[in-house]
Amino acid sequence: MRVWSCGNLAIWTDQRSFLAHLENHGELLRINHEVSSVHEIAAYIRKSSDVGGPAFLFENVKRYKGWAVAGGIYAKRARISRALATKIDGVVDRYVRGTSKPIPPRIVRDSVRNQVVWEGNQIDLTKIPIVTHSARDSGGFITAGVQVAKNPATKIRALGMHRMQVKGRDRLGLLIPATKRFGRALEAAESMDMPLAIATAIGVDPYTALASVARVPHALDKYDIAGGIKGTPISLVKCRTIDIEVPLGSEIVIEGEILPGIRETEGPFGEVEGCYSGQSNSPVVQVKRITMREDPIYLTALTGLPETDNHVMKWPSTCETAYRAATSSYSNPDVRSVNLINGWLVIAIKKRHSGEPSNVLHSVLSSISEKYCLVVDDDVNIYDPSEIEWVFRTRVQPSENVQIFPKMQGTTLDPSSPGLRLTSKLGVDGTLPIGADRLKFEKVTVPGSENISW
Ligand SMILES: Cc1cc2nc3c(=O)[nH]c(=O)nc-3n(C[C@H](O)[C@H](O)[C@H](O)COP(=O)(O)O)c2cc1C
């Protein structure tokens, strides 16, 4: 049995300290019987995601003696609130505050933690229990790796979370669209006809994991965002074969480089829209070195029908982007809270002008890939789906309050898209008109119900 260093830590130093906390609070279950990395591990995570169940630590993975696989650790919003030590309705606020107060990382001396080193002929990705998830996936994919590179044109560090398909003992396919900072970094490297050094850290502290999916301006280093969310600097160690830094205590680190000009078939893969991505010609990573802790815990994340790890991990970062967009639209609307719920971005504002909701809708929908946005007054609890339904029933007239934006940029993954990355979007103003008769719109309540418990 793996021994945790736990205690009541409110600040996670690595993935293990967070796993220990989850286990201590009944949010992580150890599975000791043998399971297969092909579909079976993903089936546990799928089922648990559907019923709001626990995360798992699979300690007996068929064909992978000595390995453990963690799964579903970010598949439930309550576990993100544990990761950030705040209530569910405080998560976005904590993420926004962290993003607006970045703290640069510090580089520390190499630790003794990653004792196992694979170089040269020892490198063999097929010896890592990389999970095959959905029915039509083209094989095993690393889905929770944090990739780190430096854009050779700007010298700014790039972090992201991008799926990687195993293509052999030392080769990985990588999905990095040109719209993302990783795509831009590769574009810059290829224009100089040079490889792009890339490290992939699997099993990192929750701050780095959540910051890696931030949709912030490319000029920002997401390690600084991770430090801002944590409240102290993230400790980094240097890779050996490439000039890249990864979080101290990462379970597994894959050092390599993206080969310039090379593209190979990648996919299909069960995607975040709940449909399969087709095949695409994607860049390839040549692996140069792999290091890991002695008893490594490989982390996998499920992607598929909402809600999976993928949706839940992006919930705070998407809301942060929307918050930034909403507050920076003309006359700086007074945004009180933001949530992403059932595919809708919901923005609660204290409305001071009748044009504000429309400004917010334009600004938010042009800053994110989500298709649906609803603006409400600040008396609505945007964490309660029944209050959202109440807004649609009582504060929205479809002929008056709905705007359709016919041609915006969206995601490549939406199969209903009429053209590459093209989408229409829907914005709804669910706010009351200025000066409305508040009594007419008053929420029906039962006195004392909030004090009842059994
Ligand atoms: C579990 C998980 C898997 C993801 N996989 C991919 C991926 O394969 N390709 C991709 O472009 N984005 C993927 N994302 C989203 C990106 O990590 C995120 O959009 C990106 O890091 C932020 O974009 P930027 O680098 O342009 O700032 C994934 C997110 C999560 C949470």
PDBQT file of the ligand as one rigid body, heavy atoms in Angstrom, charges set to zero:
ROOT
HETATM    1  C1  LIG A 501      -8.593  17.120 -19.224  1.00  0.00    +0.000 C 
HETATM    2  C2  LIG A 501      -8.360  18.157 -20.282  1.00  0.00    +0.000 A 
HETATM    3  C3  LIG A 501      -7.899  17.783 -21.532  1.00  0.00    +0.000 A 
HETATM    4  C4  LIG A 501      -7.708  18.733 -22.526  1.00  0.00    +0.000 A 
HETATM    5  N1  LIG A 501      -7.248  18.345 -23.759  1.00  0.00    +0.000 NA
HETATM    6  C5  LIG A 501      -7.034  19.277 -24.720  1.00  0.00    +0.000 A 
HETATM    7  C6  LIG A 501      -6.498  18.892 -25.987  1.00  0.00    +0.000 A 
HETATM    8  O1  LIG A 501      -6.252  17.729 -26.258  1.00  0.00    +0.000 OA
HETATM    9  N2  LIG A 501      -6.280  19.864 -26.910  1.00  0.00    +0.000 N 
HETATM   10  C7  LIG A 501      -6.552  21.190 -26.643  1.00  0.00    +0.000 A 
HETATM   11  O2  LIG A 501      -6.327  22.042 -27.496  1.00  0.00    +0.000 OA
HETATM   12  N3  LIG A 501      -7.057  21.577 -25.452  1.00  0.00    +0.000 NA
HETATM   13  C8  LIG A 501      -7.297  20.655 -24.495  1.00  0.00    +0.000 A 
HETATM   14  N4  LIG A 501      -7.787  21.031 -23.275  1.00  0.00    +0.000 N 
HETATM   15  C9  LIG A 501      -8.060  22.466 -23.041  1.00  0.00    +0.000 C 
HETATM   16  C10 LIG A 501      -6.758  23.203 -22.896  1.00  0.00    +0.000 C 
HETATM   17  O3  LIG A 501      -5.947  22.680 -21.877  1.00  0.00    +0.000 OA
HETATM   18  C11 LIG A 501      -6.958  24.689 -22.652  1.00  0.00    +0.000 C 
HETATM   19  O4  LIG A 501      -7.891  25.174 -23.519  1.00  0.00    +0.000 OA
HETATM   20  C12 LIG A 501      -5.679  25.401 -22.926  1.00  0.00    +0.000 C 
HETATM   21  O5  LIG A 501      -4.647  24.962 -22.134  1.00  0.00    +0.000 OA
HETATM   22  C13 LIG A 501      -5.818  26.864 -22.752  1.00  0.00    +0.000 C 
HETATM   23  O6  LIG A 501      -5.537  27.420 -23.948  1.00  0.00    +0.000 OA
HETATM   24  P1  LIG A 501      -4.249  28.326 -24.219  1.00  0.00    +0.000 P 
HETATM   25  O7  LIG A 501      -3.080  27.434 -24.117  1.00  0.00    +0.000 OA
HETATM   26  O8  LIG A 501      -4.453  28.819 -25.595  1.00  0.00    +0.000 OA
HETATM   27  O9  LIG A 501      -4.236  29.374 -23.204  1.00  0.00    +0.000 OA
HETATM   28  C14 LIG A 501      -7.987  20.099 -22.264  1.00  0.00    +0.000 A 
HETATM   29  C15 LIG A 501      -8.431  20.460 -20.996  1.00  0.00    +0.000 A 
HETATM   30  C16 LIG A 501      -8.629  19.511 -20.015  1.00  0.00    +0.000 A 
HETATM   31  C17 LIG A 501      -9.125  19.941 -18.672  1.00  0.00    +0.000 C 
ENDROOT
TORSDOF 0
